[in-house]
Amino acid sequence: MTPAKRPARRASWVLLGVAAALLLYYLLTPQGIFGSKAQGDGYFGFHYLPNLTVYRSVDMRHTLPQDVEHMDTGRFGDKVNRSPIGPALVMLPLFCVAESTKWVAQRALTATGHDPSQLGPPAFVAHTGQMFYTGLVTLAAGLWGMALLFRLLQRYVSPALAALGASAALLATPQLWYLTQQPHYQHGLAFAASMWLLQRWDRSQGQLTVRRFALLGLLAGLAMLMRAQEVVFLLAPGLELLSTLYRAAKQRNLRTLRRGLLCTLALGVATFVAFLPQLWLWAHYFGWW
């Protein structure tokens, strides 16, 4: 290994150590601080999973009948879950695979005369074990976001400082809690999606192509799907385009001006498309977008 690569390798080991420590902490605290890995908004958000798979509905009367008094009523009489739909959509594949496997195993035990209850509650019935394993999706996403932040910071500071900043983003902020104790809150997945957007934007600054801004729009919409407040990160590509359009108009560069307008359109349309599931959910509940 060349001397130039050694600092980067040491920094990578630091990040791996942080990841291992957070994973160990997650596994050693299966009940979280409050008895499960899902409480409050995270608890309500988790219930999209059994609700979508069993009832094929976003009406929370099906899976949360005991909590309907805390929910608003939609235009069709649905009970409204105000949690964003994005995290549930990311966790849904793992949930379906795990619970389908459990269903098959329980059927096999029943067919062979064994007690299926030894595998726990029936498949797709909400319980804390599901909250535990689906929450690992958030932890994995947060660790990936840390790696993306490290790569971004490396372009501007030394590997040691980049590792310090990336690890501090998890260890010295509320992300530590959201990733390990309450992973069904949306903040861990929102952090990862926002870092994906910022890292890609920063890496490709100056490239005025429709493809680039369409991709940035998809990533922005994905981040907003985790938490709508992440719309603030559209400022990065948006201000870049605004600056480009201003310079092109001032210089009367029609070619750059046309390309900039096309990129702006691509950014907006792609963001809209990626954010469409949440827009549909709001329209379904409230009757307007």
N, C-alpha and C positions, 0 to 999 in steps of 0.2 A: 504494500500500500504506500502510495506517495505521501510525503508530509502534508501536501495541500488537502488530501482527502481525509486525513485523520480527524480534524475538528468536526467535520460533518458526520463521520462515523460515530464519534463520541456523543454528539448531539442526538443522533438517532437512538443510541442506547439509552439516553436519558428519557426520551419520549416513550420508548418501549417499557421502561421501568414505571413511568407514570401510568401507562395503559394497564400493565399487570397489577399495579396497586389498586387502581379503580375497579378492575374486574374482581379482584379478590375481595375488596370491600363490599361490592355488590353481592357476591355469592355468600358472604358471611352474614349478611343482614337481609335474609329473605323476606322478613315481615316488615322491612322498612322501619320508620320511626313510629308510625301510627297503626301498625298491625297488618299492613299490606303495601305493595308497591304502587297502589293507586288510591288517592284520596282527593276529595274536592273536585275541581275541574278535571283532573286526571282520571278520577273514578268514573265520572260521567262520560268522558271521551272514550275510555276503554270499552264502554257498553255499545259503542257502534259495532264492535266486532261480532258479538253474538247476535245483535239485532240484525245486522246485514246478512249474516250467514243463515240464521234460522228463520227469521220472519221476512227477510228481504224488504226491510222497511227502515225508515229513519224516525218513526214514531216511537218514542221512548216509553210509552205505556207498556210495551211488550216486555222489556227486560228490566225496567226500573219502576214497577207499579208503586213501590213504597216511597218513591221520591217525586211523584208527579206534582206534588204541591209546590215544589221548588222550580217548576218549569213553566214557561209560557205556553199558550195554546196557539198553534198556527192557524192559518185560514181554513184548513180542512179539518180542524179539530185535533190535529197532531199535537203531541207534547214535544216541545222544542228542546233539543239539546244544543246549547249555545257553544259547545266546544267545536273547534274547527275539525273538518273531516280529514284533512291531510294526514295526520299521524296514523289514524286508523287505516287509511288506504295503504300506507307503507307497511304496517304490521299485518295486514290482512293475509298475504300469501303464507307467512309463517304460521299464523293462526289456523288457516284452513288445512295446511299440511299436517300440523301437529294434531289437531282435533280429529281429522279424518283417519289418521293412523291409529289414534286412540279408539275411535269408533269401531274400526276393523278388528283391533285387538280385543275389545270387549265382546264383540259378536263371536269371535273365535273362542273366547273363554266360555261363553254361554253355550255354544254348540258342543263343547267338549265336557260339559257338566261342571265347570268351575265357576267360582263366584266372580263376576265382572267388577264388583265394587272394589276389589283389591287394587284396581288401577285408578281409584278415586272417583269423583263425581262423573255422571254421564257426560259424554262428549258434547261440546258446544254449550253446556250449562255454565254460566259465569262463576268462576271461583278464583281464589287468590293465586293458585298455581299458574293459571293462565296470565294473570297480571305480572307474575314473576318472569316467565320466559318471554313474553312479548315485549316486556320492558328492556330486554337485552338488545332489541333493535335500536332503541334510543341510545343506549350506552355505546354500541358499535358506531352509530352515526356520529356521536360526540367525539369519539376518539379519531374518527376519520376527519372530522372538522379540525381537530387539533393538528393533524398531519398536514392538512391543506394550509392552515395558518402558518405552520412552520415553513412550508415551501414559499409562501408569499413573503414572509419576513426575511428569508434568506437572500432575497434579491436586494435587500437594503442594509442589512446588518450582518454581523458574523454569525456562524452557526450556533455558537454558545448563546448569544443574545436571542437569536431566533427561537432556540429551544426553551429558553427562560420565558419568553413572551408567550409562546404557544402553550406551555404547561401551566403558566399562571392564568391563562384564559379559562382553564378548567379548575385548577386547584384554589385560586384566590378569588373566585366569583361564585354566584349562586349556581353556576353550572354543576359544581360538585354535588349539590343536593339534587338537582333535576336529573342528573345522569345516573345517580346511584340509589337514591331514596324514593323519588317520585318521578320515574321515567315516563309516566303517562301524561304528565304535563307536556306542553308542546315545545318547551324552550330548547331542549337538547337537539331535537330534529330541526328546529328553526335555525339554531346556531350552525349546524352542519350545512344546511342548504344555503344559508347566507354566505358562509365561507366558500362554498363551491362557486357561487356567483362572483364574489369579489376576487377570488384567486384567478378564475378564468378571465375576468375583465382586466385585471392588472397585467396578466401575462401577455395579453394580446392588444394592449393599448396602442392606438395609432392605426389599426387595421380597419379601414372603412369599407367593410364588406357586409352584404345583406346576410350571408350565412352566419357571420360572427354575431351580429345583433339579434338574429332570430334565436340563436343558441342562448345568448344572454337573457333574452326575453323568457324563454322556457325555464331557465334557472331562476329568474326572478319570480315567475308565477309559481314555481315549485316552492320557493321559500315562503311566499305569501300563503300558499296552501297550508303550510304548517302553522303560521300565525299571520294574519292579515297585516299586522303592524310592520312586517318585514318589507312592505312596500317602500319604506324609506331607502332601502339599498338600491332602488331604481335610480336614485340620484347619481350613482357612479356612471353608468352608461348614459343616462339622460343628460347630465351636465357635459359629458364629453361630446355628445351629439350637438347640444346647443352651442358649444364653443366652436365646433366645426362649421355649423351652419352660419354662425355669425361671421366668422372669418371669410367663408366662401361668399357670402352676400356683400361683405365690405370690399372684397377683391373682385367682385362680379365674375366669380368662377362658376359658370353655370353647370359644368360637368360635376364638380364636387358638390354643388348645391343639390342637384338632382339625386346623386348617389346618397347624400346625407338624408334627404327626405325619404328615400326608399328604405334606408336603414332605420329611420325613425318609425316608419310604418311597420317594418318587420319586428322591431322591438315591441311595439304596442300590441300587434296581433298575436305574437307568440306568448306574451305575458297573459293576454286574455284567454288564450286556449288552455294554457297550463293551469290557470286559476278557475277554469270553468266548473269543476266539480263543486267548489265552494259557492260559486255564483248560483249554480243550479239548486243547491241546498237552501240557500237564502230565498230564492224564488219560490221553491216548493213550500217552505214554511210561511213566508210572509207575503207572497204574491207579487213581489217586485225585486228587481236585481240591484 
